Amino acid sequence: MNWQGENNGSIAAPEGPAPVIDAVIKVTIKDSGLSCCVRITPPSNGGADVTMDALMKALVNDNGIKNVDLVKLKSLAAAPIYNDDVVVAVGTSPKNGEDGTVSFKVRTENIGRPKEFENGKVDYYDLGLIENVKIGQVLCVITPPTEGTPGCSVKGETIKSKPGKAAAFTLGANTALSADGTQITSKIDGQFEYDGKKVIVNETYTLNQDVDTSTGNIIVAGNLVVRGMVTSGFKIEAGGFINVVGVVDSATVTANKDLNLQGGAIGSTISCGGNLKSRFIENCEVFVRGEMRAEYILNCNVRCKKNLKTEGAISKIIGGSCIVLQNVESRTIGSASGIKTKLEIGNDPEIVDRQRILAEQIPELEKQMKSLEPLLKLLHQLEAANRLDEEKRETLEKATFSYNSQAEMLENIKNELAEISSTIFEKNYGKVICTGIMYPGTTVTIGSANYTVTQNLMNASLFYHEGYVALGSAR
């Protein structure tokens, strides 16, 4: 019989038993192969739950997972966690290489402030603007980048690491990279510079301003160009040449090589290891190992180991003293007012300095020895009378040692002075050449001979001849 409902619908057939569904294992690989998860869907209607064998099959056999966490897997088989991702295998992350580094062994930035000492004192003349380096000096140490360590995925596949980047630097002028690539050294004595990338050693340091309180003293290992003046109280020094565009005013200038003073010098101390050229020199102390050239020299103490010449429209030497190993040449020497001007020719100024120092030591040593003589006389009398106690005997020994030491030193000084005098006497001397007027007040010493100018000498030369200073024509 067919039954119909109130709505004329058919009557549903009786339902059968629900299907049996076993637990389902889903394997997922994450994090670019570095982790593996399983998600378990629970069984239903009496289906089979997960087992250790089923988990291992799903992971190892079906998906090739290598480094399964067996402890966690056993725990999961014993007490399944449903509908959640459970990490059961972890790979090894790659370790990227470290970037290379540059470690500087010299100062890379200008300080620009006065140097401070531990005792609290401040040197306002040292502002730390320049970093000097020597040839062969290590400027920086380079650490190369590393390749890194590769990783391993959960399937045992190698995961490449990224190598580190090399340190950013460029070899600049006068620098060299060591054979192993780990050091940059200087090829010259010079001034270090680093612009953030390029390592440089400058052979010449150029200062585009005056040397003053804003710069402090300027001391460089290489060459120096000052496009301003050197102001009072300051010092410039270079291991190479120096060129100063402005005036050197009451300052100190020391060049190991040539020196060019385009603006001249006033009231300064000047030392030059090469040749000196200056517009003028007034009231200065000057030492030159090479040739010396200037338009005029006024009231200076000059020591020159080669030739000295004034040139140009003025060309004169007035006042002061000039000790010159070779020739002195000028258009005008001395002045109409009779200013004392001393020229000493043919003698090494350093030997003359040594001669002066030794001569000054003699009277001082003689004075010290004379002051000891009464004490020694008294002590010797006491000794003869057998009246010397231990203290006086020690005094006698000390006084005797001091007297004998001074006597020996005095003898050595006299011998050295005699050798210097002999050397000066035997030399082949230079000349004084005056193409204009040499005025009274001028004294000329050539070797051991002296000459005092008592009347104007015109176009004259003075030279050594058979023990005296002879006169001749300048041209």
Residue pairs with C-beta under 8 A, 6 or more apart in sequence:
2 10
2 11
3 11
4 10
4 11
5 11
18 44
18 45
19 45
20 44
20 45
20 46
20 47
21 43
21 44
21 45
21 47
22 43
22 47
22 48
22 49
23 40
23 41
23 42
23 43
23 47
23 48
23 49
23 50
23 54
23 80
24 40
24 41
25 38
25 39
25 40
25 50
25 54
25 55
25 58
26 38
26 39
26 40
26 41
27 36
27 37
27 38
27 58
27 59
27 62
27 63
27 65
28 36
28 37
28 38
28 39
28 85
29 35
29 36
29 63
29 153
29 154
29 155
30 36
30 37
32 153
32 159
33 91
33 153
33 154
33 155
33 157
33 159
34 90
34 91
34 92
34 93
34 151
34 153
34 154
34 159
35 87
35 89
35 90
35 91
35 154
36 59
36 63
36 65
36 68
36 87
36 88
36 89
36 90
36 154
37 85
37 86
37 87
37 88
38 55
38 58
38 59
38 76
38 85
38 86
38 88
39 83
39 84
39 85
39 86
40 50
40 76
40 80
40 81
40 82
40 83
40 86
41 82
41 83
42 49
42 80
42 82
42 83
43 49
49 80
50 76
50 77
50 80
51 77
52 73
52 74
52 77
55 73
55 76
55 77
55 88
56 68
56 73
59 65
59 68
59 73
59 88
59 89
60 66
60 68
63 155
64 155
64 156
65 88
65 89
65 154
65 155
66 89
66 154
66 155
66 156
67 89
67 90
67 91
67 152
67 154
67 156
68 88
68 89
69 87
69 88
69 89
69 90
72 86
72 87
72 88
73 88
76 86
76 88
89 154
90 154
91 151
91 152
91 153
91 154
91 159
92 151
92 152
92 159
93 151
93 159
94 148
94 149
94 150
94 151
94 159
94 160
94 161
94 162
95 148
95 149
95 151
95 161
96 148
96 161
96 162
96 163
96 164
97 145
97 146
97 147
97 148
97 161
97 162
97 163
97 164
98 145
98 146
98 148
98 164
99 145
99 164
99 165
99 166
99 167
100 142
100 143
100 144
100 145
100 164
100 165
100 166
100 167
101 142
101 143
101 167
102 140
102 141
102 142
102 143
102 167
102 168
102 169
103 140
103 141
103 142
103 143
104 139
104 140
104 194
105 137
105 138
105 139
105 140
105 141
106 131
106 133
106 137
106 139
106 140
106 192
107 128
107 131
107 192
108 131
108 192
108 194
110 128
110 129
110 130
111 127
111 128
111 129
112 127
112 128
112 129
113 127
113 128
114 122
114 123
114 124
114 126
114 127
114 216
115 122
115 123
115 126
115 127
115 128
116 122
116 123
117 123
124 213
124 216
125 216
125 217
125 233
125 234
125 235
126 216
126 217
127 214
127 215
127 216
128 216
129 215
129 216
129 218
130 191
130 205
130 218
130 219
130 220
131 191
131 192
132 189
132 190
132 191
132 192
132 219
132 220
132 221
133 139
133 186
133 189
133 190
133 191
133 192
133 201
133 221
134 186
134 189
134 221
135 186
135 187
135 188
135 189
136 185
136 186
137 185
137 186
138 183
138 184
138 185
139 175
139 183
139 184
139 185
139 186
139 192
139 199
139 201
140 169
140 183
140 184
140 199
141 182
141 183
142 167
142 169
142 181
142 182
142 183
142 184
143 167
143 182
144 166
144 181
144 182
145 163
145 164
145 165
145 166
145 167
146 163
146 164
147 161
147 163
147 164
148 161
148 162
148 163
148 164
149 161
150 158
150 159
150 160
150 161
151 158
151 159
151 161
152 158
152 159
153 159
168 197
169 184
169 197
169 198
169 199
170 197
170 198
170 199
171 177
171 184
171 198
171 199
172 193
172 198
172 199
172 200
172 201
173 200
173 201
173 202
173 203
174 186
174 187
174 188
174 190
174 200
174 201
174 202
174 203
175 184
175 185
175 186
175 187
175 199
175 200
175 201
176 184
176 185
176 186
176 187
177 183
177 184
178 184
178 185
184 199
186 192
186 201
187 201
188 201
188 203
188 222
189 221
189 222
189 239
189 240
190 201
190 202
190 203
190 204
190 205
190 220
190 221
190 222
191 201
191 202
191 205
191 220
191 221
191 222
192 200
192 201
192 202
193 200
193 201
193 202
194 200
202 222
203 222
203 223
203 240
204 222
204 223
204 224
204 225
204 240
205 218
205 220
205 222
205 223
205 224
205 225
206 225
206 227
207 215
207 218
207 224
207 225
207 226
207 227
207 228
208 227
208 228
209 215
209 227
209 228
210 226
210 228
210 229
210 230
210 231
210 246
211 217
211 218
211 226
211 228
211 229
211 230
211 231
211 234
211 236
211 251
212 231
212 234
215 234
216 234
217 234
217 235
217 236
217 237
218 224
218 226
218 234
218 235
218 236
218 237
219 235
219 236
219 237
219 238
220 237
220 238
220 239
220 240
221 238
221 239
222 238
222 239
222 240
223 238
223 239
223 240
223 241
223 242
223 243
223 257
224 236
224 237
224 238
224 240
224 241
224 242
224 243
224 255
225 242
225 243
225 245
226 236
226 242
226 243
226 244
226 245
226 246
227 245
227 246
228 245
228 246
229 244
229 245
229 246
229 247
229 248
229 249
229 263
230 236
230 244
230 246
230 247
230 248
230 249
230 251
230 253
230 268
231 249
231 250
231 251
232 249
232 250
232 251
233 250
233 251
234 251
234 252
235 251
235 252
235 253
235 254
236 242
236 244
236 251
236 252
236 253
236 254
237 252
237 253
237 254
237 255
238 254
238 255
238 256
238 257
239 256
239 257
240 255
240 256
240 257
241 255
241 257
241 258
241 259
241 260
241 274
242 253
242 255
242 258
242 259
242 260
243 259
243 260
243 262
244 253
244 260
244 261
244 262
244 263
245 262
245 263
246 262
246 263
247 263
247 264
247 265
247 266
248 261
248 263
248 264
248 265
248 266
248 268
248 270
249 265
249 266
249 267
249 268
250 266
250 267
250 268
251 268
251 269
252 268
252 269
252 270
253 259
253 261
253 265
253 268
253 269
253 270
253 271
254 270
254 271
254 272
255 271
255 272
255 273
255 274
256 273
256 274
257 272
257 273
257 274
258 272
258 274
258 275
258 276
258 277
258 290
259 270
259 272
259 274
259 275
259 276
259 277
259 278
260 276
260 277
260 278
261 270
261 276
261 277
261 278
261 279
261 281
262 279
263 279
264 278
264 279
264 280
264 281
264 282
264 294
264 295
265 278
265 280
265 281
265 282
265 284
266 282
266 283
266 284
267 282
267 283
267 284
268 284
268 285
269 284
269 285
270 276
270 281
270 284
270 285
270 286
270 287
270 288
271 286
271 287
271 288
272 286
272 287
272 288
272 289
272 290
273 289
273 290
274 289
274 290
275 288
275 290
275 291
275 292
275 293
276 286
276 288
276 290
276 291
276 292
276 293
276 294
277 292
277 293
277 294
278 293
278 294
278 295
279 294
279 295
280 294
280 295
280 296
280 297
280 298
280 314
281 294
281 296
281 297
281 298
281 300
281 302
282 297
282 298
282 299
282 300
283 298
283 299
283 300
284 300
284 301
285 300
285 301
286 292
286 300
286 301
286 302
286 303
286 304
287 303
287 304
287 349
288 302
288 303
288 304
288 305
288 306
288 308
289 305
289 306
290 305
290 306
291 304
291 306
291 307
291 308
291 309
292 302
292 304
292 306
292 307
292 308
292 309
293 309
293 310
293 311
294 310
294 311
295 310
295 311
295 312
295 313
295 314
295 315
296 310
296 314
296 315
296 316
296 317
296 318
297 310
297 316
297 317
297 318
297 320
297 322
298 316
298 318
298 319
298 320
299 318
299 319
299 320
299 339
300 319
300 320
300 321
300 322
301 320
301 321
302 308
302 320
302 321
302 322
302 323
302 324
303 322
303 323
303 324
303 349
303 350
303 352
303 353
304 322
304 323
304 324
304 325
304 349
305 325
305 348
305 349
305 350
306 324
306 325
306 326
307 324
307 326
307 327
307 328
307 329
307 430
308 322
308 324
308 327
308 328
308 329
309 327
309 328
309 329
309 330
310 316
310 317
310 329
310 330
310 331
315 330
315 331
315 332
315 436
316 330
316 331
316 332
316 333
317 328
317 330
317 332
317 333
317 334
317 341
317 343
318 332
318 333
318 334
318 335
318 339
318 341
319 335
319 339
319 340
319 341
320 341
320 342
321 342
321 343
321 344
322 328
322 342
322 343
322 344
323 344
323 347
323 349
323 352
324 343
324 344
324 345
324 346
324 349
324 430
325 346
325 347
325 348
325 349
325 430
326 345
326 346
326 430
327 345
327 430
327 431
327 432
327 433
328 343
328 345
328 430
328 431
328 432
328 433
329 432
329 433
329 434
329 435
330 433
330 434
330 435
330 436
331 434
331 435
331 436
332 434
332 436
332 437
332 438
332 439
333 341
333 343
333 432
333 434
333 437
333 438
333 439
333 442
334 341
334 437
334 438
334 439
334 440
334 441
334 442
334 453
335 341
335 439
335 441
336 439
337 441
338 439
338 440
338 441
339 441
340 441
340 442
340 443
341 439
341 441
341 442
341 443
342 442
342 443
342 445
343 432
343 442
343 443
343 444
343 445
344 352
344 444
344 445
344 446
345 429
345 430
345 431
345 432
345 444
345 445
345 446
345 447
345 462
345 464
346 424
346 427
346 428
346 429
346 430
346 446
346 447
346 464
347 424
347 427
347 447
351 420
351 423
351 424
354 416
354 420
355 417
355 420
355 421
358 413
358 416
358 417
358 420
359 417
361 413
362 410
362 413
362 414
365 406
365 409
365 410
365 413
366 410
368 406
369 403
369 406
369 407
369 410
372 399
372 402
372 403
372 406
373 403
375 395
375 399
376 396
376 399
376 400
376 403
379 388
379 392
379 395
379 396
379 399
380 396
382 388
382 392
383 393
383 396
388 396
421 448
424 447
424 448
425 447
425 448
427 447
429 446
429 447
429 463
429 464
430 446
430 463
431 461
431 462
431 463
432 438
432 444
432 446
432 461
432 462
432 463
433 461
433 474
434 457
434 459
434 460
434 461
434 474
435 459
435 474
435 475
436 458
436 459
437 456
437 457
437 458
438 453
438 456
438 457
438 460
439 453
439 456
440 453
440 454
440 455
440 456
441 453
442 452
442 453
443 450
443 451
443 452
443 453
444 450
444 451
444 452
444 453
444 462
444 469
445 451
446 462
446 463
446 464
446 469
447 464
448 467
449 464
449 467
449 468
449 469
450 469
451 462
451 468
451 469
457 471
459 473
459 474
459 475
460 471
460 472
460 473
460 474
461 471
461 472
461 473
461 474
462 469
462 470
462 471
462 472
463 469
463 470
463 472
464 470
